[in-house]
Amino acid sequence: MAHDQMNGSQILIKALENQGVDVIFGYPGGAVLPLYDALFQQNKIRHILVRHEAGAVHAAEGYARSNGRVGVVLVTSGPGATNAVTGLTDALMDSIPVVCFAGQVPTHLIGNDAFQEADTTGITRPCTKHNYLVKDVGELARTIHEAFHVARSGRPGPVVIDLPKDVALATGPYVPASKVKHKSYNPRVKGDLALIKEAVELMATAKRPIFYCGGGVINSGPAASQLLTELVRLTGYPCTLTAMGLGAFPASDGQFLGMLGMHGTYEANLAMHGCDVMINIGARFDDRITGRLADFSPGSKKIHVDIDPSSINKNVAIDIGIVGDVAHVLEDMIKVWKSTQAKPDGKALKGWWKEIDGWRGRDCLLYAHSDKVIKPQYAIQRLHEATKGRDDVYITTEVGQHQMWAAQYYGFEKPNRWMTSGGLGTMGYGLPAAMGVQVAHPDALVIDIAGEASLLMNIQEMSTIAQYRLPVKVFILNNEYMGMVRQWQELMHGSRYSESRMEAMPDFVKLAEAFGAVGLRATKPSEVDGVIADMIAADGAVIADIRVDQAENCFPMIPSGAAHNEMLLGPEDHTEQPSSEEGMVLV
Amino acid sequence: MTFQPETERQHTISVLVDNEAGVLARVIGLFSGRGYNIESLTVAEVDPRESLSRITIVTSGTPMIIEQIKAQLERLVPVHNVNDLTLSGPHVERELALVKVRGTGDGRVESLRIADIFRARVLDSSTESFVFEIVGDTGKLDAFINLMEPLGLVDVARTGVAAIARGPGEI
């Protein structure tokens, strides 16, 4: 059929429309000129011109995480593709659906060390969920549709399509998404009902249960968070969330114990250590969660629900492993719980809550307030206070102390409101991610809680923010140090602050102004509220430079190589427990 | 499921994949990236109509590691199925080796006699060398090659293990 014939670039645009794509983040170059020409000649898909390809992928991640759709990236060959590698790895580690199109030199030049040639499929193979090199225009439409299917289904992740320039110019047929069959990749979404029944039975007999939930709940869609909330309330059991899972269960709920793990709360970690039944929903027993594996929750039976079979029994031996999509499994669990009229052991549960309340009484997030110097925790608390109750607040972060303080002190009530680089820990993530969130939610209040060191890693994106008039707010906890590096040097390397001090920082107020944004600064605790109010009230982008206590450390902390019951609660703790040799090796 | 992490065991895993560019690199990259062993690996197209290849991997690890390897393989998009032949019942394994031995006199005669015992065939012969073809399981090939060592072993080329389940069922 003649009307279905078009060139590769037009096929790409048509396939993107077919997939419901409304925005792509990209940067042009020689190998993608035909694609940019096709973009120019249409009006349905918006292109956001970033200032660096890493920014493009992080922006697509922010977009995807805040609205649950696939983020789309377009970069050129060679350096365009290699610059995207960090973002792709980040999306792989945090299971974020992204499709990245990379230009490639024409097929007859592949392998010739041509100008701006890189082995993009070779380089990105270990950092994507899957990748393709399209050598035949006849395969292009099918490949694009399959790429979106792979990116969004099962455990989501990044997919790269490497597209040689001659393929983008060649003429071929368009195949709509509805005509594409996926032969080998069809992940399981429904959990095994027999195992779900077994799991519910175990849950009902628990004396010291805990729900431990993670990013899988967020990835499964907003319904999963509602179902989780329903199940947790139905059972009356305590619930803790990973850094990736914040928002999956309301932070203000009495059954919420806070985040767990290395900088998790005392009550969450001790409850994990002392529980008899652990119900893991969509979390992966990351080393930041488990601490020393040999002593991780030694007395518990473990239930693990995950869409990725390779997550089950990877780090921790599981008693009941259920492969399936979290929302589907939770729905079945609730049904079974109700139909079997499960009655938990009320007396045991009361005792368990009493024990938990005892741990809560330690008030592990308490810090020494000061009226002379701004405590970073205070700044986050005030920010939370000023934005509480609003449904349209989205927080991104960079990586380091400020990220953990944000996770600890900013209470998330709903999913998809919190975007942070969890697995890879990518400094420079927050600003471009905030940009992507703002593109997805133009009227929302989007705040990048940043550290001054991380922010400088992708500061060029302020220019993109200016170009598209995105009202992103950057809230810097500026301590003039790579704070987390400095903290580890203090605790484990005899306070020798090797290269962790950030000297010669820019004047962030002037920097904001240089990019056409508003610059604000707070140096005293009494100024914090005013700066936050001005930041929120401003129509456009803002950089708020909050000068915080340089010596503050992030507590509680499980030192690396330690177990959950060996937490450091505050500055007084660490002198008694020098970190072990094994712990020193770990990151 | 309970694991005894200390017991390592050898497993033969059969993987059916799309015969497309890069699929072998994906499998090998998975093993090297995650630090798993490959003791033997063979790959060839087995279904030209559907364009499918079979990869047979011999690896070793604790039950937890083997389970991980299989789950990680199953995650790869071009992988159709993964079968642990070691766990799924009786199966047969074969490997082929080409063995070159150089020598004259008694050594030469002895190599031919041993080849006869092992049912190896002579593929090529010169006045001072033989190329033997031997088929069998890995242990038999190892034994043959060891015996050839003192008799003037020059080179060995091995195919790696191909394996298939016994009985009428599909792998």
Interface residues (C-beta under 8 A of the other chain):
Chain A: T121 G122 R125 P126 K129 H130 L133 V150 K183 S184 Y185 D308 P309 S310 I312 N313 K314 A317 I318 D319 G321
Chain B: M1 T2 F3 D18 A21 G22 A25 R26 G29 G33 M64 E67 Q68 A71 Q72 E74 R75 L76 V77 P78 V79 H80
